[in-house]
């Protein structure tokens, strides 16, 4: 009997309870699940790839058949390298479906033997995205029920440092957007 290995690719910046929900449920379906963090040079991430990897490894340590890895380039090329037969993707809304369908069809064109499996999140996470978590945290809102405790702590630390830096720069006569831009450049 063939073992089915799947990858769950994404940026995970930051990892959310919605991601953890799909990881947990995916671990029950697939013999092996690799959470694959995409290194995307076009995005301005809140966390480094190394930080995201550490958080995801801590979040998934209780799953015997889940591992965490990083990759760049095409998802289908990465899937071939790790001998995965499926790609796990979450769909929250119609807008996700349209985008994910295009990606799945392109992936099938590039690698016909690789299947894409779509999963709906638990209802309580159907609105949740990393982008929304970052925005809520940056505006001072609570992200307590949106991310695991470890991630909440890391986001708060990152946001607090950014606010302190921005306040210091603002005191020096720079606008908040100039200070934030300088902070992000310095962070890299």
QUISULJO-V77793 format. One record per pair of residues at least 4 apart in sequence whose C-alpha atoms are under 6 Angstrom apart, sorted by sequence separation. I is the first residue (numbers start at 1). J is the second residue. If there is no record, write none. Layout:
BEGIN
i=I j=J
i=I j=J
END
This chain:
BEGIN
i=22 j=26
i=23 j=27
i=47 j=51
i=53 j=57
i=57 j=61
i=79 j=83
i=96 j=100
i=97 j=101
i=100 j=104
i=107 j=111
i=108 j=112
i=121 j=125
i=134 j=138
i=137 j=141
i=156 j=160
i=163 j=167
i=166 j=170
i=170 j=174
i=79 j=84
i=91 j=96
i=121 j=126
i=136 j=141
i=147 j=152
i=169 j=174
i=170 j=175
i=91 j=97
i=169 j=179
i=166 j=179
i=4 j=30
i=5 j=31
i=7 j=33
i=11 j=37
i=4 j=31
i=5 j=32
i=6 j=33
i=7 j=34
i=8 j=35
i=9 j=36
i=10 j=37
i=11 j=38
i=3 j=31
i=5 j=33
i=7 j=35
i=8 j=36
i=9 j=37
i=10 j=38
i=86 j=114
i=90 j=118
i=85 j=114
i=86 j=115
i=87 j=116
i=88 j=117
i=89 j=118
i=90 j=119
i=91 j=120
i=86 j=116
i=90 j=120
i=34 j=66
i=36 j=68
i=38 j=70
i=32 j=65
i=33 j=66
i=34 j=67
i=35 j=68
i=36 j=69
i=37 j=70
i=38 j=71
i=39 j=72
i=34 j=68
i=36 j=70
i=38 j=72
i=92 j=126
i=6 j=84
i=5 j=84
i=6 j=85
i=8 j=87
i=5 j=85
i=6 j=86
i=7 j=87
i=8 j=88
i=6 j=87
i=18 j=125
i=14 j=130
i=13 j=130
i=17 j=146
i=17 j=147
i=16 j=147
END
